[in-house]
Amino acid sequence: MGRSENTLTKSAYYMAKLRDLTSSNNTSQLREIADRGGIIAIVSTMRRHLDEDKSSRVELKARQKDDESLYYRRLQQLGVACLANLARQDKLISDIDSQGGTKAIFDAMRKYPDNANLQEKGLCAICCYARLADKRKGLLESHDTIKVIVVAMTRGREDVHVQRRAIVALHRLSSAGSDTCSAIGNSGGVDAVLVAMRGYPKDEKVQMLGCALLKALCRRVEANKTLIVSGRGLAIVLHAMKEHETNPDVQEDACRLFGHLSNCHLERKFSIARSGALDRILQAMKRHPERPSIQIAGCVALLNLTEKLDIAQMTNALGGALDIVRAAKVDSPEHARTIINRLRLARYAPIVWMS
């Protein structure tokens, strides 16, 4: 990949060949590519052509009138794809990182934020890194990773694959702890995932991944709970539950989310009750009796909500609530018994109107 009159076209050709080779699931082949200097070749080529000089652009313009920077973008796109393919092997991630591959990926993502294919491959690499605790820490400390992901989501709203990869990346990073969850919320991550869910209501993966991420972000960070409610998150999650009633993962994570949101916060309890979440939680429990985790998640949410007498009366008014909770006693006996007692008492208590 040396310099010559047609360096760009040759570099793009050989990079495409490497991209095809690294697409293999053959572990030994990927290891051989790395051992033979493949990573260094990819990174050095990306670095050499990232900041093209004017003379190169003038020379290229004669051959590529439509877009003088086509080959530069193409090289970065192929390079990121190669590194992302190699990063699928956990044992190669340290080699990629030590040889400058991580920096090359982030530099390319910042340089071409509107290239959806490049962003999707870069996010794929981040997802691979974020599987490993030590690399996850390095991403958060050195590369402003959360901001890069949020920018990718914002600029790539028209590409569902970018949205999916970005949500997975944020979800894996969120496992680093409450500080990271708080940073995701402060960087616009909550708003970005809500926009993605609102933009792709029928895409099951976006809804499933989005509910899981929102649940993780608000589990230990109060500010994120406020962001979800103020960003019309309740309506978005309820629509996901309605649109994907047969998906147990969507139902479970949505129920867990409502459990977190309703914990120790009176105003949010009433907001959730008024939104129609009570009926959706009960329907999820009724539709998926074979899934103990949904029964438990639903009971936790109802336990938090029915703490208020007027919400317990609203639950009774939906009809069939007692039978659904009774059936859940097998999987969540303590919570179910408490809810049943509250619903029974609410039957005979004076009607209370929520203020």
C-alpha positions as CSV (number, residue, x, y, z in Angstrom):
1,M,0.0,0.0,0.0
2,G,2.8,2.4,-0.9
3,R,2.6,5.9,-2.4
4,S,2.3,6.1,-6.2
5,E,0.2,7.9,-8.8
6,N,-2.8,5.7,-8.1
7,T,-2.2,5.0,-4.4
8,L,-5.8,5.7,-3.5
9,T,-7.3,3.2,-5.9
10,K,-4.7,0.5,-5.0
11,S,-5.2,1.1,-1.3
12,A,-9.0,0.8,-1.7
13,Y,-8.6,-2.4,-3.7
14,Y,-6.4,-4.1,-1.2
15,M,-8.4,-2.8,1.8
16,A,-11.5,-4.3,0.2
17,K,-9.7,-7.6,-0.2
18,L,-8.8,-7.5,3.5
19,R,-12.4,-6.6,4.4
20,D,-13.5,-9.8,2.6
21,L,-10.9,-11.9,4.3
22,T,-11.7,-10.6,7.8
23,S,-15.4,-11.3,7.2
24,S,-14.7,-15.0,7.8
25,N,-15.5,-16.7,11.1
26,N,-12.3,-18.7,10.8
27,T,-10.5,-17.8,14.0
28,S,-7.1,-19.1,12.8
29,Q,-7.4,-17.0,9.6
30,L,-8.1,-13.8,11.5
31,R,-5.2,-14.6,13.8
32,E,-2.9,-15.1,10.8
33,I,-4.0,-11.8,9.3
34,A,-3.1,-10.0,12.5
35,D,0.3,-11.9,12.9
36,R,1.2,-11.0,9.3
37,G,0.9,-7.3,10.0
38,G,-2.6,-6.9,8.7
39,I,-3.6,-4.6,11.6
40,I,-0.6,-2.3,11.1
41,A,-1.3,-2.1,7.4
42,I,-4.9,-1.2,7.9
43,V,-4.2,1.4,10.6
44,S,-1.3,3.0,8.7
45,T,-3.3,3.3,5.5
46,M,-6.3,4.9,7.3
47,R,-4.0,7.3,9.1
48,R,-2.1,8.3,5.9
49,H,-5.3,9.1,4.0
50,L,-7.4,10.6,6.8
51,D,-6.2,14.2,6.3
52,E,-5.7,14.4,2.6
53,D,-3.7,17.4,1.2
54,K,-5.0,19.7,-1.4
55,S,-2.7,18.5,-4.2
56,S,-4.1,15.0,-3.8
57,R,-7.6,16.3,-3.9
58,V,-6.9,18.2,-7.1
59,E,-5.3,15.2,-8.7
60,L,-8.3,13.0,-7.7
61,K,-10.9,15.5,-8.9
62,A,-9.9,14.9,-12.5
63,R,-10.8,11.2,-12.2
64,Q,-13.8,11.6,-9.8
65,K,-15.8,14.6,-10.7
66,D,-18.9,13.6,-8.8
67,D,-17.2,13.5,-5.4
68,E,-13.5,14.3,-4.9
69,S,-13.4,12.7,-1.5
70,L,-15.0,9.4,-2.5
71,Y,-11.9,7.3,-2.2
72,Y,-10.9,8.9,1.1
73,R,-14.3,8.0,2.6
74,R,-14.2,4.6,1.1
75,L,-10.8,3.8,2.6
76,Q,-11.9,4.8,6.1
77,Q,-15.1,2.8,5.7
78,L,-13.3,-0.3,4.6
79,G,-10.6,0.2,7.3
80,V,-13.2,0.4,10.0
81,A,-15.0,-2.6,8.6
82,C,-11.7,-4.6,8.7
83,L,-11.0,-3.6,12.3
84,A,-14.6,-4.3,13.4
85,N,-14.4,-7.8,11.8
86,L,-11.1,-8.5,13.6
87,A,-12.5,-7.2,16.9
88,R,-15.1,-10.0,16.9
89,Q,-12.3,-12.2,18.3
90,D,-11.7,-11.1,21.9
91,K,-8.1,-12.1,21.7
92,L,-7.4,-9.7,18.9
93,I,-8.8,-6.6,20.6
94,S,-5.7,-5.9,22.6
95,D,-3.6,-6.2,19.4
96,I,-5.9,-3.7,17.6
97,D,-5.8,-1.3,20.5
98,S,-2.0,-1.4,21.0
99,Q,-1.4,-0.9,17.3
100,G,-3.6,2.2,17.1
101,G,-6.7,0.6,15.7
102,T,-9.0,2.0,18.3
103,K,-7.9,5.6,17.7
104,A,-8.2,5.0,13.9
105,I,-11.8,3.9,14.3
106,F,-12.8,6.9,16.4
107,D,-11.0,9.3,14.2
108,A,-12.9,7.9,11.1
109,M,-16.2,8.1,12.9
110,R,-15.6,11.8,13.9
111,K,-14.4,12.6,10.4
112,Y,-17.4,11.1,8.5
113,P,-20.4,11.3,10.9
114,D,-22.9,11.1,8.0
115,N,-21.5,7.9,6.5
116,A,-24.0,5.4,7.9
117,N,-22.1,2.3,6.8
118,L,-18.9,3.5,8.5
119,Q,-20.8,4.5,11.6
120,E,-22.5,1.1,11.8
121,K,-19.2,-0.8,11.5
122,G,-17.6,1.5,14.1
123,L,-20.4,0.9,16.5
124,C,-20.0,-2.8,15.9
125,A,-16.4,-2.5,17.0
126,I,-17.4,-0.6,20.1
127,C,-19.9,-3.3,20.9
128,C,-17.1,-5.9,20.7
129,Y,-14.8,-3.8,22.9
130,A,-17.6,-3.2,25.5
131,R,-18.0,-6.9,26.1
132,L,-14.7,-6.8,28.0
133,A,-14.6,-5.0,31.3
134,D,-11.0,-3.6,30.9
135,K,-11.6,-2.4,27.4
136,R,-14.9,-0.9,28.4
137,K,-13.1,1.2,31.0
138,G,-10.6,2.3,28.4
139,L,-13.3,3.4,26.0
140,L,-15.0,5.5,28.6
141,E,-11.8,7.1,29.8
142,S,-10.0,7.9,26.5
143,H,-12.2,8.3,23.5
144,D,-15.3,10.3,24.5
145,T,-17.2,7.2,23.4
146,I,-20.7,8.1,24.7
147,K,-20.7,11.4,22.7
148,V,-19.5,9.6,19.6
149,I,-22.3,7.0,19.9
150,V,-25.0,9.7,20.5
151,V,-23.8,11.7,17.5
152,A,-23.9,8.6,15.3
153,M,-27.5,8.0,16.4
154,T,-28.5,11.6,15.8
155,R,-26.9,11.9,12.4
156,G,-28.0,8.4,11.4
157,R,-31.6,8.5,12.3
158,E,-32.6,7.2,8.8
159,D,-30.6,4.0,9.2
160,V,-32.1,1.4,11.5
161,H,-28.9,-0.6,11.7
162,V,-27.0,2.4,13.1
163,Q,-29.8,2.8,15.7
164,R,-29.7,-0.9,16.7
165,R,-25.9,-1.0,17.0
166,A,-25.8,2.2,19.0
167,I,-28.4,1.0,21.5
168,V,-26.4,-2.2,22.0
169,A,-23.2,-0.3,22.5
170,L,-24.8,2.0,25.1
171,H,-26.4,-0.9,26.9
172,R,-23.1,-2.7,27.2
173,L,-21.3,0.5,28.4
174,S,-24.1,1.1,31.0
175,S,-23.0,-2.1,32.8
176,A,-19.9,-0.1,33.9
177,G,-22.0,1.4,36.7
178,S,-24.2,4.3,37.8
179,D,-21.6,7.0,36.8
180,T,-21.7,5.7,33.2
181,C,-25.5,5.6,33.2
182,S,-25.5,9.1,34.4
183,A,-23.0,10.2,31.8
184,I,-25.2,8.6,29.1
185,G,-28.2,10.5,30.2
186,N,-26.3,13.8,30.4
187,S,-24.9,13.3,26.9
188,G,-28.3,12.9,25.4
189,G,-28.4,9.1,25.3
190,V,-31.9,8.8,26.8
191,D,-33.3,11.3,24.3
192,A,-31.6,9.5,21.5
193,V,-33.0,6.1,22.3
194,L,-36.5,7.5,22.7
195,V,-36.2,9.2,19.3
196,A,-35.0,5.8,17.8
197,M,-38.0,3.9,19.4
198,R,-40.4,6.6,18.2
199,G,-38.9,6.5,14.7
200,Y,-39.0,2.7,14.3
201,P,-42.2,1.6,16.2
202,K,-42.6,-1.6,14.2
203,D,-38.9,-2.7,14.4
204,E,-38.9,-5.4,17.0
205,K,-35.2,-5.2,17.7
206,V,-35.1,-1.5,18.2
207,Q,-38.1,-1.7,20.6
208,M,-36.6,-4.7,22.5
209,L,-33.1,-3.2,22.8
210,G,-34.5,0.3,23.6
211,C,-36.6,-1.0,26.5
212,A,-33.6,-3.0,27.9
213,L,-31.4,0.1,27.7
214,L,-34.0,2.4,29.3
215,K,-34.4,-0.1,32.1
216,A,-30.7,-0.2,32.7
217,L,-30.2,3.5,32.6
218,C,-32.9,4.3,35.2
219,R,-32.2,1.5,37.6
220,R,-29.8,3.5,39.7
221,V,-29.9,7.0,38.3
222,E,-32.8,9.2,39.4
223,A,-32.1,11.9,36.8
224,N,-32.5,9.4,34.0
225,K,-36.0,8.5,35.3
226,T,-37.0,12.2,35.0
227,L,-35.6,12.3,31.4
228,I,-37.6,9.3,30.4
229,V,-40.9,10.6,31.8
230,S,-40.3,14.2,30.5
231,G,-39.4,12.8,27.1
232,R,-42.7,11.1,26.6
233,G,-41.0,7.8,27.4
234,L,-44.1,6.3,29.0
235,A,-46.2,6.6,25.8
236,I,-43.3,5.3,23.7
237,V,-42.8,2.2,25.9
238,L,-46.5,1.5,26.2
239,H,-46.7,1.6,22.4
240,A,-43.8,-0.8,22.2
241,M,-45.7,-3.2,24.6
242,K,-48.9,-2.9,22.5
243,E,-47.1,-3.3,19.1
244,H,-45.0,-6.3,20.2
245,E,-47.3,-8.1,22.6
246,T,-46.0,-11.5,21.7
247,N,-42.3,-10.6,22.4
248,P,-41.6,-11.6,26.0
249,D,-38.4,-9.6,26.2
250,V,-40.1,-6.3,25.3
251,Q,-42.8,-7.1,27.9
252,E,-40.4,-8.1,30.7
253,D,-38.1,-5.1,30.3
254,A,-41.0,-2.7,30.0
255,C,-42.5,-4.1,33.3
256,R,-39.1,-3.8,35.0
257,L,-38.8,-0.2,33.7
258,F,-42.2,0.7,35.2
259,G,-41.0,-1.0,38.4
260,H,-37.9,1.3,38.6
261,L,-39.8,4.4,37.6
262,S,-42.5,3.9,40.2
263,N,-40.2,3.2,43.1
264,C,-40.3,5.8,45.9
265,H,-41.7,8.6,43.8
266,L,-45.3,9.6,44.3
267,E,-45.7,11.8,41.2
268,R,-44.4,9.2,38.9
269,K,-46.6,6.6,40.3
270,F,-49.7,8.7,39.3
271,S,-48.2,9.5,35.9
272,I,-47.7,5.8,35.2
273,A,-51.2,4.9,36.4
274,R,-52.8,7.6,34.3
275,S,-50.8,6.5,31.2
276,G,-52.5,3.2,30.9
277,A,-49.5,1.2,32.2
278,L,-51.6,-0.8,34.7
279,D,-53.5,-2.5,31.9
280,R,-50.4,-3.2,29.9
281,I,-48.6,-4.8,32.8
282,L,-51.6,-7.0,33.6
283,Q,-51.9,-8.0,29.9
284,A,-48.2,-8.9,29.8
285,M,-48.6,-11.2,32.8
286,K,-51.7,-12.8,31.4
287,R,-50.3,-13.3,27.9
288,H,-47.0,-14.9,29.2
289,P,-47.8,-17.1,32.1
290,E,-45.0,-19.5,31.1
291,R,-42.3,-16.8,31.7
292,P,-41.6,-16.5,35.5
293,S,-39.4,-13.4,35.0
294,I,-42.4,-11.5,33.5
295,Q,-44.6,-12.5,36.4
296,I,-42.0,-11.3,38.9
297,A,-41.4,-8.0,37.0
298,G,-45.1,-7.4,36.7
299,C,-45.7,-8.0,40.4
300,V,-42.8,-5.7,41.4
301,A,-44.3,-2.9,39.2
302,L,-47.8,-3.5,40.6
303,L,-46.4,-3.7,44.2
304,N,-44.9,-0.2,43.8
305,L,-47.9,1.3,42.1
306,T,-50.7,-0.2,44.3
307,E,-49.0,1.2,47.4
308,K,-51.5,4.1,46.8
309,L,-55.1,3.3,47.5
310,D,-56.5,5.2,44.5
311,I,-54.1,3.3,42.1
312,A,-55.2,0.0,43.7
313,Q,-58.8,1.0,43.0
314,M,-57.9,1.8,39.4
315,T,-56.3,-1.6,39.1
316,N,-59.5,-3.3,40.3
317,A,-61.5,-1.2,37.9
318,L,-59.7,-2.9,34.9
319,G,-61.3,-6.2,35.7
320,G,-59.5,-9.6,36.1
321,A,-56.6,-8.1,38.0
322,L,-57.1,-10.3,41.0
323,D,-57.1,-13.5,38.9
324,I,-53.9,-12.5,37.1
325,V,-52.1,-11.7,40.3
326,R,-53.3,-14.9,41.9
327,A,-51.8,-16.9,39.0
328,A,-48.5,-15.1,39.6
329,K,-48.3,-16.4,43.2
330,V,-46.4,-19.4,41.9
331,D,-43.5,-17.3,40.7
332,S,-43.7,-14.3,43.0
333,P,-45.5,-15.4,46.2
334,E,-44.6,-12.6,48.6
335,H,-45.3,-9.8,46.2
336,A,-48.4,-11.4,44.9
337,R,-49.9,-11.9,48.3
338,T,-49.3,-8.2,49.2
339,I,-50.9,-7.0,46.0
340,I,-53.9,-9.3,46.5
341,N,-54.5,-7.9,50.0
342,R,-54.3,-4.3,48.7
343,L,-56.7,-5.0,45.9
344,R,-59.2,-6.7,48.3
345,L,-59.0,-3.8,50.7
346,A,-59.4,-1.3,47.9
347,R,-62.7,-3.0,46.9
348,Y,-64.3,-1.9,50.2
349,A,-62.6,1.4,50.7
350,P,-64.3,4.7,49.8
351,I,-63.5,5.7,46.3
352,V,-60.5,8.1,46.1
353,W,-60.0,10.4,43.2
354,M,-56.4,11.0,42.2
355,S,-55.5,14.7,42.4
